[in-house]
Amino acid sequence: MRVIPLLHFPVPPAPAITIARRHSIPPSYDLSGHGSFPLRSGFRYMFRSVRKFEVLATNKQLPELKDGKSESEEGILLRAEVGGSFDLGWLPAFPHVLVASMSNFLFGYHIGVMNGPIISIARELGFEGNSILEGLVVSIFIVGAFLGSISSGSLLDKLGFRRTFQLATIPLILGALLSAQALTLDEVLWGRFLVGLGIGVNTVLVPIYISEVVPTKYRGTLGGLCQIGTCLGIIASLFLGIPYENDPHWWRTMLYIASLPGFFIAFGMQFAVESPRWLSKAGRLDETRVVIRNLWGESEVERAVEEFQSVIRNDGSDLNSGWSVLLEEQNFRVAFIGGALFFLQQFAGINGVLYFSSLTFEDVGITNVAVASLVIGITNFSGALCALYLMDKQGRQRLLIGSYLGMAVSMLLIVSTIGFQFDEELSHNLSIVGTIAYIFSFAIGAGPVTGIIIPELSSTRARGKIMAFSLAVHWVCNFLVGLFFLDLVQTFGVAPVYASFGAFSLVAAIFSKYFLVETKGRSLEEIEMTLNTNFHGSDK
């Protein structure tokens, strides 16, 4: 079997819903030692909690704010001499977000860096023609990413964002260098595993960091930089891979280059701010006020600190909380929703469509793999740019629903061209249109929104654990789709497999409508206080 090494997310760019039957926490963790919340209670909460969340989601919007304004509503306006005004409230947070988003650039680069050179690596290291070993070089990356995701929540709670980012650069740099100078298959495998470990940690950290540092008004827009970074990383790997056609050893240079962004992230995080929410949980209120003043404005300081403290008083601020925190009612339902969103994202077939797109382009005469990959990359990037613009205008829920409906329609178009006897040229052209429309639809919603909305729905105390669990589900599903996609195509044919992708896309649209609430324009604390029943009736 061959493993397909592609992503959304990944995020970026996003679980049959029946995953609720399984443990929401990896079974290797001992839950009995972390609090008194019994395991059976968590499962009793499951359907009751999800039902509550579904009822709330049907309202479409969270309740209005008491004073009619959300955090940073005023923004920071730069008055031009000509009389115009430009909203630059996002600018103070942008450099910090940019440093964090370099992790996604590195993720995208590592997605693309193995697509072509794997043949040269196999030839040079003596395992050419062994599809199992070639697949292992790819899949070991996903194993590392899974373990990195699982460990990230605990690291984040204890060390904070800046130190965890810097810690994650160690396996990223060492893994890239080890792979670049590898003389044996084992060295390549260890290098890819280490890189996956660092990527797994960072894919959890980046969306949470952005959601906690950026002012509410711009949280969706700047959150879209995760997907932009991934797209640019893939495109960069394609351009840097051009000399590979004439130099079979060029793969070593590409992997040496892969170590450079890690140094940039480690250095940049030395000057980036810590999350004000994490500082507040750690009791460092003076530092919290400084960060808010610098990034959100003086007028937001006391209001934001009061919101942070209100959440802490009601929900606690344990920086050493265990995985048992996911068994609490509010956290359990958000973990279920997060896992379900990533399950549906992966089983909607983005990796399979990306893999098969090269064959689709060959049918219309585009035999150059680099050109086909570039078209796909530009389409993905264009969709991510649109998401950047629409995220805080149309809202997360509407983008997700529209994205998955677009993916379902695109799959229907492709399946129709296969199932009906169209003219051959017309059939091939329609397949190209369907493939491009599918990828664009994914990039505008299912890719970027999934990673943004999960931290927004999560409680402050459990945000790291919920995101870690959700991304762990993502990596498992990513692996399974890559492992079985080609076998399913060979057994059932392309049309039935693509039809199943369309069906999952439709289910994802329905799930997004009935199980999500709109979060745009609301601070994380406002969302948490609305969704957490512990706050109802309390004196806020």
N, C-alpha and C positions, 0 to 999 in steps of 0.2 A: 504494500500500500504506500501511497505517496502522501505526505503531509503538505498542505498548502499554507505557506507562511504569510498570511495577509491579515490585515485588521480592518476595523471600521475606518476610534474610536477614532483610536481609536480609536479613534479616539480611538480620530479619532476617531472620531467619531468617532453600541448598545446592546428562553427560560420557559419550557412550557409552564403555564400557570400552575400546573400540578406539582411544581417544585415545592409547593407548600407542604407536601407530604413528607419531604425530606427534612433533615436537620438544617436549620438556618445557620448553624455554627459548625465549623469543621469538627468532626467527631474526635479528632486527636486532642482537642482541648478539654481539660478537666473543668467542667462548669461548677462542680459541687464546691469548689474552693473559693468561689467568687460571689459571695452574697447568698441570700436565702431564697432567691426566686427559683421555685422548682421547675424542672424541665417540663413536666406535664402541663403546668399552668401556661407555659408558652404556647403549646399546641392548642389549648383551649382558647387562648387569646386569638389565635390565628384567624379563624373565620369570623369571630365576633369583631375583631379589630378591623379587618379588611372591609367588613360590611359597614362599619362606622365611617371608614375612610371613603367608601364608595358613595354613601349618602351625602357626605360633605362635598365630594367632588361634583355631584350633580348640581351644586349651586354655582359652579363655574368660577366664582370669584371668592376670595377671602373677604371678610368683613372690612368695611371702610375704616380708615384710621380715625382716631378720636379728633385729631386736629385737622384732618383733611390732607395732610402732607406726609410724604414718605421721606426717609432719611436722604439727605443731599438733594432734595427736590429743587432747592434754590440754585444748586450748582455753583460754578465759578465762571462768570462771564467776562470775556475780554472785549471791551468796547473799542471798536475800530474808529479811527478818526473820521471815516466817511459816514458814520452813523449806524453801521451794522453791528451785530453782536454775534460772538461765537462762543458756544458752550464748551469750555475747556475743563469742566469739572473732573473729567477722566484723566487729565494729564499728570497730576501728582502721583497717581497709582500706576501709571503706564510703565515706567522703567522697572518697577518691581515685578509686574506681570510679565514683562518682556523677558526678564531673566528666568522666571519660572517656566515660561513657555518654550525656552530653549530645550527643556527636557522633552517636549513633544516633537520638536525639530529632530532631536537625536533619535527619538522613537521612529519617526518616519524614515530617517536615513537608514536605520538598521533594518527596517522592513524591506527597503529597496536594494540594500547593498548586496544581498545574497541571491537576488533573482537571476542574474546572469552568471556571476563568477562561480557559482556552486559547481559548474562543470569543470572549470579550470582547477578549482580546489581539489575536487575528486581526482582529477587526472594527476595533479602534482603530488598528492599525498597517498595515491595508490588505492583508492576505492571507487574508481570510475566504473560505471555500469551497475553498481550495487545500489539499487533504489532505496533499500531499507536504510543503509548508512547515510545516503544523501538526505533522506527524510529525517533521520535522527539529528543531523547537523542543524536542520531547520527547527524541529520540534523541541529540542533541548532548550531552545530560547523560550518557548512557551512554558515549559516546566519551571524554569527560573523565574519567569514573570509571575506565575501562579504563587510560588513561595514568597516572592517579594511583596505581592499584594497582601497576602495573609499576614505578613509580619509588619506591614507599614502602619497599621492602626495603633499598635502598642508603642512603636517607635515614636510616632507623632505625638501621642499623649504625653510621653515622658520627656522627649527632647525638644518639642516644638518644631516648627516648619523649617527654619533656617538650618539648624543642625542636622535634621533628618535629610534635607536636600543634599547637604555637603557629604553626609555619610554615604548616601546613595551613589555619589559620583565615584567612590572608590572602586566598586565592582564594575562600573561603566568604563572607567579608564583602564583598569587592569585587564578586563575582559577583551577590550578592543586591542590592546597591545599584545596580549597573549595570542589572540587569533591572528594578528598581523605577522608575527614572527614564527608561527606554528610550523613545526617540521613533522608532526605526527597528527593522526586523527584525534587522539586523546586531547592534545593541546587545543585543537579547534573546538572540540566539544566543551572543554572547561571554559574556554573564552566565551563561547556563545551562552553558556549557562550563567556566567557572571554578568554578562551584559543584560540578559533577561531578568536577573535578580534586581539590578538597578532600575531597569525600565518598569518592572512590576511595582516597585515602591513609588516611583515618580508618577505613574499613571493615576495613583490614588491621591498623591499630594497636590498635584497641580490644580485640578478643579476645586478642591477644598480651599486651597490657599487663595485662589482668585475670588471665590465666593466670600471669603472672610475679610479680605483686604480692600476690595474694590467698593466704592460707594454704591448703594442700592440702585440708583438710577442707571448705572452703567454696568451692572453686574453681568447681565446677559451678553452685552456687546463685547466686553473684554473677555468674558468666558469663552466666546467663540474663537479666541486666539489659540486655544488648545488645538482645534481642528485645523486652523490655518498653519500652525507650526508643523503638524504632522504632514500636511500636504506639501509644504515647502521642503521638508526633509526628504520626502519621496522624490520630488522633482530634482532636488540637489543630487541625490544619489544617481539618478538617471543621467544627468549631465556629466557628473564626475566619472561615470562608468563608460563614457564614450571611448577613451583610449584603450579600454579593455579589448576592443576588436583587434587591435594591432599588438597588444602586449599581454600575453597570457598570465604574467605575474603582477599585473596592475591591481589585482584584488588585494594584495598586501598593502599597497599605497592607500587604497580606499579605506581599509580597516585602520591604518595608522591615523588617517584624517578623522576617523570616527572618534578618536580619543580627545580631540581638541575641544569640542563643545563641553565635555565633562569638566575640563579646567575652567572654562568660561563660567559654567554654572557654580562651581565651587568658589571661584573668586567673586562673582557677582552677588552671591548670597551673603557674603561677608558684609556687603553694604545694603542689602535689601532689608526691609522692615520685617519684624515678626508680626504674626497675626494678632490684632488687638483682642480678638476673642480668646485666643490661647493665653495671652498675657493676663487677661482678666481672670481666667480660670486659675492661673498660677498665683494670683494675688498681687501681681505687679501693676497696680492701678496707675501709678505715676507714668510708667512707660506706656500704658494703654492710652492715657490722655495725650501723650506726645505724638503717638502714631496717628490717632484720630485727628488731632489738630493739623498735622502736616498733610494728611491725605484727604480728609473729608471737610475740613474747615473748622474754625473756632466755634461756630454756632452749633455744631453737632456734638461737641465733646460731652457735656453733662448729660444730654439726652441719651446718647449712645451708651455711656457708662452705666446709667441707671437701668437701661434695658438689659445690658449684660448681667448686672447684679441681680435684677429681678429673676432672670432665668436661672442663675446660680442658686439663689435662695430657694427656688421651687424644685430644681432638678438636681442640685448638687454640682460639685466641681472636681470630682475625683480624677486626678491625672493618672492614676494607676488602675483604673477600672478594667475588669476582665471581660471576656467574651459574653459572660452572663448578662451584661447590660443589654444585649440584643433580645433577651427574653422578656424585657419589660414591654408593656402593651404598645406604646407609641413607637418604640424602636423596632419591635417585631414586625409591625405592619409596613414600616418604611423599608426595612431590610427585605421583606417579601417583594415589595414593589420594585426596589432597586434590582434585585436578582431577576425578577420577571422581565423588566425592561431590557436588561442586557441579554437575557436568554432570547427574547423575541428579536432583538437587534441582530444577533448572530444567526439565528435560524431563519431570518428573513432573507439570508443568502448572499450578503455582500461579498464575502470571500469567494464563494463559488462563481458569482457573476464576474468578479475581477479576474479570476483564473481563466474563465472561459472566454473573456472578452477578446483575448489575442486571437483565438480561432475565429471569432465572429468577424474581426477585422480582416483576417486572411481571406475570408469568403468574398470580400469586396475588393480584393487586390492589394490590401495593405499588409505586405509580408514582413516589413521591417518591424521587429518587436519593439525597438526603441521608440519609433514613431507612434505605434499603437499605445504604448505605455504613456507617452507624453500627452496624447489626446485625452486619455483617461485621467491623468494627473491634472491637466488644465480644467477639465470638467469638474473634478472633485474640488479644486481650488476655487472655481467660480461659484459653486454652490455654497462653499464655506464663507465666501465674501458676502453673498446674499444673506446668509444666516446672521452674519455679523451685523448687518444693517437692520434685519427684521426682528431680532431676538427680543429687544426691549420695546418694539413697536407693536408687533402682533402677539407676542407672548409665547411662552414655552409650549403650552398645551396645544394651541392652534397649529404651531409649526410641526409638532410631532404628528398630529393627526393628518395634516396635509401631506407631510413627508411620506408617511406609510401608505396613504391612499395613492400617492403618485407612484410609489414603488409597486403597489399591487396592480395598478393600471399598466405600468411598463411591462411587468411580467405577463399580464394578459395579452399584450401586443406581441411579445416574443413567442409565447406559446401558440398564438393564433397563426403566426407566420409559419410555424413548424407543422401545425395540425391541418391547415388548409392548403389547397393546391394553388398557391399564387405563382405568378411569373417568377422565375428564379432570381432575376436581378432585383425585382421589387421586394421579394422575400428577404434577400440579404440586406437591402437598404432599410427595410422596416426593422430588422433585427438590430442594425446599428443604432437607429433612432431609439428603439426600446432600451438598449443597453446604456446609451448616453443619458436618456431620461431617467432611468433607474438610478444611476450613479449620482446624477444631479439632485434627484429627490432625496436620496440618502444623505448627501452632504448638506442639504439645507435644513435638515431637522433630526433625523434618526441618529446621525453621527454626532453632532455637537451638543444637542439638547439633552441627550441621555446623561452625559457626564455632568451637566450643569444642574439639572433639576433634582438629582438625588441628594447632593449636599444641601440644597435649599430646603428640602422636606425634612432633613435629619435634625435631630436635637443636637445642641451644642456638646453635650456630654458624650454622645455616641456617634458623632459625625464620622470620625476616623474609622471606627469599627464597621459602621454600615457601608461606607464606601469601600473598605477593604474587602468585605464579604461580597459586595456587588461586583467588584472587579475580578474577584476570584471566580465567580460564576461566569463572567465574561471569558476568562482565559480557558476555562474548562470547555465551554461551548465553542470557542474559537478552535481549539484542538480537535474536538469531535467533528465539526463540520469539515475541517481540512483533512481529517483522517478518512472519512467515509464518502466524501463528495464524489470522487472519481468512480468508486465502486458502485455507488447508487446510479450514476449516469450510465455506466456500462451495463448495469442490470436492468434498469427501467427506461433509460433513454433521457434525453435532455428535457423534453416537454413535461413529463410528470414531475421531475425534480424542480423545474422552474415554476410549475403550477403550485407545488408545495411552498415555494418561497413566497409566491403571491398570496397564498392562504395565510401564512404566518404574518405577512405584512398587514393583511386585513384584520387579523386578530389583534395585532399590535395597535392599529388605529382605534379599534373598539376599546381595548384596554386603556389606552391613553384618554379616551373620552370619559370613561366611567370611574377610573381609579385615580386620576390625577386632579389636582387643583392648580389653578393659575397662580404663579408666584411672582410675576413681574411687578416691579414697583413696591415690593414689600421687603422690609428688612428681615434678616434671618430670625431675629427675635420675635417679630410680629407674627411670622409664619408659625414658629414653634409655639407661641402662646395661644394661637388660635387652634392648632391641631392637637395640642396636648391637653387632655381633659383634666390633668392635675392643676391647670391654671384656672379652670372655670370656677368661678365663685371665690377665688382668692383675691386678696387685696393687692392689686397691682399698682 
